[in-house]
């Protein structure tokens, strides 16, 4: 219904119709985007080795990995206690990963790196046989299998199968719960490691 004194210009109606037609034509020609595939859940951490055993550890369990610092021995401690080092303004106890977990020094080159754990009330380092760096693995490959024995098996929570290699997941909470670090005093029969491995 037209209001007296106002007339609708015919060219405005034609422009609106043309705009609608252009919109419909564009919508018909626009290809549909392919559906986005759901991202596969992954686990991220660091790939390391202790006593020659390939392991992974969650980033949340690790403070840092450092070059093995100069150490001061502590008399009367277990043979796996290498000593203490100055680290970030404090003292860092450093343990020999080979002797602690495998009960012996593993063959190979001298240990050059140390994995630093920082847990509430506890701060310590463990020597590494190798450092591979950061790693991301599909959670679907997580397994509860445990091909290890001894303390390492007690301190690992399953792992990941990667090709022919099984990467056991080192868990700092399990390490602390194991009680392996509760008493560092040497037994009379304990041989003392004279050299840093």
N, C-alpha and C positions, 0 to 999 in steps of 0.2 A: 504494500500500500504506500503510495507516494504522499509525502507531506506537502500540503499546498505551499507553493513558493520555492520548493526544492525538487529538482529533477535529477535522477541518476544518470550519469553520463554513460552512454553505451560502451565507450572504449574502456572504462574501468571494469565492467563485467567481463569483457573479452580478455583483458589482461589477467584477471583472476582465474578464468577458465584455462588459459594457456599455461599459467603457473602450475595449476593442478595437474594438467596433462604432462608437463615436464617432470614433475615430481614422480608421477606414476611410471613414466618411461625410465627414469633413472633407477627407481627401486627395482624394476624388472630386470635391468641389465647388470646391476651390481651382483657379482658372484658371492655366494655364501662362503664365509670363512670356515675352514675345516675345524672340526671340534678339537679343542686343546686336550691333548692326552694328559692324564693325571701323572704327576711326577712320582717316580719311584722313591719310596722312603730310603734314606741313606744314613750311614753312620760315619762320623768323621773323627779322626784322631791322629796319632803319630805312629809310624812304623819304626820299631827299634829292635835291638837284639841284646839279650843278656845271656852270658855264658854260651854264645853261639846259637842260641835258640831264637828263631824269628817270632816277634811278639808285636802286638798293637796295644796302645793305651789311649784312653779317651783324653781329649784336651783338658777336660775339667779335673782330671786326676794329676795333671802335670803343672808345675810352676814354670819350669824352663829346662832346656838342655844347654849345658855349658861345657867349655873345654875343661878338662880335669885340672883344678887349681893346685898350687903348691900346698902340701899337707904337713901338719904337725902330728906325729904319732902320739897316741895316748897309751901309756904303760898300763898293763894289767887288763887289756880288753881282748875280746875274741879275735881270732886271726882274720875274720872278715871285716873288722873295723880298721880301715886304712888310716884314719885320723880325722882331724878337723881342719877346715879351711876358712879363710875370711871370705864372706859372701854378703854383699849388700848391707854392709855395716854390722853384720853379726857373725856368729860362728856356725858353720855348716858341718855336721858330722857326715863323713863320706864312707860308704860301705862298698866292699868289693862284690860286685854282682856275681862273679864266677864262684867265689868261695861261699858266699851266702846261699846261693840257689843250687849250685852244682856240687858243693863240698870240695872243690879243687880248682886250681887255676886252669883255665882252658888254654890250649895251644894257640899260637897266633901272635899277632903284633901286640904291643903294649896298648893298654886301654887309654884312649885319649879323651873320651867324653863321659859326662856324668848327667844322669837324669835327676832333676831336683823335684822332690815331692814337698808340698806344703799342705799339711793337714792341721786342723785345729789342735794346737798344743804340740805339734810335731813338725819338724823341718829337717830333712835329711837328703842326701844324695846317694845314688847307686851307679857304679860304673857300668858302661855299656860296651858290648862287643862290636856293635855297629849301629849307625843311625841312618835310616833311609829317608826320613822326612815325613811330611804330612800325607795322609792317605784318606780317601773317601771310598767306602764299600757299600754295596747294596745290603740293606737289612735282611733281604730274602736269603742271603748267603750265610747268615748267622747260624751257628750250630752249637749245640750243647756238648758236642764231643770233646774229649780231653785225651790227646795222645801223649801227654806228659806224665811224669811221676814226681813224687817228692814235694818239696816246698813250692816249686813253680806251679804244679798242678793245683795245690791248695790255694794259691794266690791268683789263679786265673778263673775266669767265668766264661767257659766255652771259647768260641773264636769264630774265625771266618775261613772258609775254604777258598783259596785263590789259586786256580789251576791245580798243580800237584802239591802246592805248599799250603800247610795249615797254619794260620796266624792266630795264636792263642791271645786272648784278651786279658791283659794284666789289670787287675782291679786293686787299687790302693786300699780300699776298705777291707778287702780280704787279706791283704798283706798285713795290715795292722791287727786284724782279728786273729791271725795265725799265731801271734805271740812270738814270732821269730825275732822281733826287735826288742822284746821286753827286757832281756838280760844280755848285756854286752860284755859282762865280766868273763875273763878267760878261765877255763878249767886248767888245773895243773898240767894235764897232758896235752893241752892245745899247742901245736907248733905255731910260732909267730911268723907271719909273713914279713920278711925283712925288706922286700922291695915292692913298690907299687906295681901291680900287674899291668 
